[in-house]
């Protein structure tokens, strides 16, 4: 038996802790009798009393209350989880009346610091004593370890150099400069960051500054976020960095018409390559904690985030067991509310996130963080981010309409500083779908699934109806960026999102004759020409706009307006306005038209709500579901069991024959 090795002490108070707990005084007595587990528990409890347990107790308990605590401070070691080793200790509960409550501390050993050694036969889960800074040597060692493990052991895409971006920031020991690539450059990384408002210091490449940037960019003119990105690259031995603001020409005041045209052409060309730029990168630095170019990437939180206790392990070595508060919740970051950063998080094969407290690593096989809150390697917490990454990230197999619907629903609520960027900011994801399907892109919709894609509506988000604001309210762009029949024409407000009506068995009840939607740059998935329209053959069912402060029990939320008196007697089940009455230029009492696009086997009809323009064309103002109003046809639910049944559904539009459809143009 080596020095320090000791079997579990029979009858020790720590043996009863998983069942009933024990007062601190008993644990202190056991610690005096050389029980090293009780020594750990004693030190953690005393740190709690002294206010030295980060995130749990940060104010010392006064002497009067402390004098009566040792016999009345129950401590309990929780039993291991079912998927953990039976001898693993993980959490410690401390119950006290001063202050009143139960406080949980997580115990762990540091990754790479002899984590497999035991203490009196017990093991501890591994973790990281993260923070309080995210630019420490230990942080970069961990990031380097994650990167090396992925490159060596995972199948997350090769480090390829088939077609580098047009420009890269070249990071040398004593110089930083912009370079035109030649195809021989080593691997590069990308930066995902928030620009921030004009009140913050910025640095961009324009037609008037790009030559100077190629000669060299002085360190002191780099905004702090860019400086931190360069520091990360140097610490991880990366020589090339792609930053959108520097590697793509940007607009600025005072350019001539020719310079504006040159800038627009450069932006369109590089934006059309966005999917490849991020996919071909080694990894992307995600500046989660940044709010502008000059806010920086690294976090500097005050104080330690874990409390160390040193004891001897069973091999006689000094071991450190850490105690910390429950894992930090990785809440929604400012970066995750921005439109441009959506595809920047999904396209790369690997992303290194620098957050407010720690760093997070995500590749196609692993999603983990320093604090342990995210962990998909051992049945850990599955967050909404992980669900998004698994459902919506680019897939090797052909994506389907559900894949694109997930992309749009997640992207639509994100915010833009420039309203014209709605389509360009999603161009990279559209390029993935275009490459896989060879379909035709139509301002956020696809020709091959057009009847499905037309049936979008703005509604509540993922987590229920208890959000504030007006149901379904969006804001139409003040200048043209997409036709009214595209979700991209609307900014979703009040934490709503865009969804698609897609019940099983739905069939088209309209005929699309022609679609005109041309890109107005060299990027086929970017901005579109204002002369966009659809020629479609539909049945038009008139209805009247009415004020609606309440939509009904099915949707307990305020709605801006609804409809009544459908011409064919159909019941209006739901009405989702695209915008307010004023924004749609619609008044209470106006006549609008329901144009059925799809019908399901239960005879619910998905309709575009249209208003007629003076030109005779139509503009979408909302979406609704109609039911009934079909004399002579059973409304009972019926399975589609024959070719005749399917054909009946396909040909049926409201209670009219196909001859009563009207060919209209929607702009």
Secondary structure as GFF3:
##gff-version 3
##sequence-region A 1 667
A	DSSP	three_ten_helix	13	15	.	.	.	ID=ss1
A	DSSP	alpha_helix	24	32	.	.	.	ID=ss2
A	DSSP	alpha_helix	36	49	.	.	.	ID=ss3
A	DSSP	alpha_helix	63	67	.	.	.	ID=ss4
A	DSSP	beta_strand	75	77	.	.	.	ID=ss5
A	DSSP	beta_strand	88	89	.	.	.	ID=ss6
A	DSSP	beta_strand	91	97	.	.	.	ID=ss7
A	DSSP	beta_strand	100	110	.	.	.	ID=ss8
A	DSSP	beta_strand	123	124	.	.	.	ID=ss9
A	DSSP	beta_strand	126	127	.	.	.	ID=ss10
A	DSSP	alpha_helix	137	153	.	.	.	ID=ss11
A	DSSP	beta_strand	167	171	.	.	.	ID=ss12
A	DSSP	beta_strand	176	180	.	.	.	ID=ss13
A	DSSP	beta_strand	188	192	.	.	.	ID=ss14
A	DSSP	alpha_helix	210	215	.	.	.	ID=ss15
A	DSSP	three_ten_helix	219	221	.	.	.	ID=ss16
A	DSSP	alpha_helix	224	235	.	.	.	ID=ss17
A	DSSP	beta_strand	240	242	.	.	.	ID=ss18
A	DSSP	alpha_helix	244	247	.	.	.	ID=ss19
A	DSSP	alpha_helix	257	271	.	.	.	ID=ss20
A	DSSP	alpha_helix	274	279	.	.	.	ID=ss21
A	DSSP	beta_strand	284	286	.	.	.	ID=ss22
A	DSSP	beta_strand	307	312	.	.	.	ID=ss23
A	DSSP	beta_strand	318	324	.	.	.	ID=ss24
A	DSSP	three_ten_helix	334	337	.	.	.	ID=ss25
A	DSSP	alpha_helix	340	346	.	.	.	ID=ss26
A	DSSP	beta_strand	350	354	.	.	.	ID=ss27
A	DSSP	beta_strand	359	363	.	.	.	ID=ss28
A	DSSP	beta_strand	367	369	.	.	.	ID=ss29
A	DSSP	alpha_helix	384	392	.	.	.	ID=ss30
A	DSSP	alpha_helix	401	412	.	.	.	ID=ss31
A	DSSP	three_ten_helix	419	421	.	.	.	ID=ss32
A	DSSP	three_ten_helix	424	426	.	.	.	ID=ss33
A	DSSP	alpha_helix	427	437	.	.	.	ID=ss34
A	DSSP	beta_strand	441	442	.	.	.	ID=ss35
A	DSSP	beta_strand	445	446	.	.	.	ID=ss36
A	DSSP	three_ten_helix	447	449	.	.	.	ID=ss37
A	DSSP	alpha_helix	450	453	.	.	.	ID=ss38
A	DSSP	beta_strand	456	459	.	.	.	ID=ss39
A	DSSP	beta_strand	470	471	.	.	.	ID=ss40
A	DSSP	beta_strand	474	476	.	.	.	ID=ss41
A	DSSP	three_ten_helix	487	489	.	.	.	ID=ss42
A	DSSP	beta_strand	490	492	.	.	.	ID=ss43
A	DSSP	beta_strand	497	500	.	.	.	ID=ss44
A	DSSP	beta_strand	507	508	.	.	.	ID=ss45
A	DSSP	beta_strand	511	516	.	.	.	ID=ss46
A	DSSP	beta_strand	533	538	.	.	.	ID=ss47
A	DSSP	beta_strand	540	547	.	.	.	ID=ss48
A	DSSP	beta_strand	558	559	.	.	.	ID=ss49
A	DSSP	beta_strand	561	564	.	.	.	ID=ss50
A	DSSP	beta_strand	571	577	.	.	.	ID=ss51
A	DSSP	alpha_helix	581	584	.	.	.	ID=ss52
A	DSSP	beta_strand	591	599	.	.	.	ID=ss53
A	DSSP	beta_strand	604	612	.	.	.	ID=ss54
A	DSSP	beta_strand	618	627	.	.	.	ID=ss55
A	DSSP	alpha_helix	643	651	.	.	.	ID=ss56
A	DSSP	three_ten_helix	658	660	.	.	.	ID=ss57
A	DSSP	beta_strand	662	666	.	.	.	ID=ss58
###
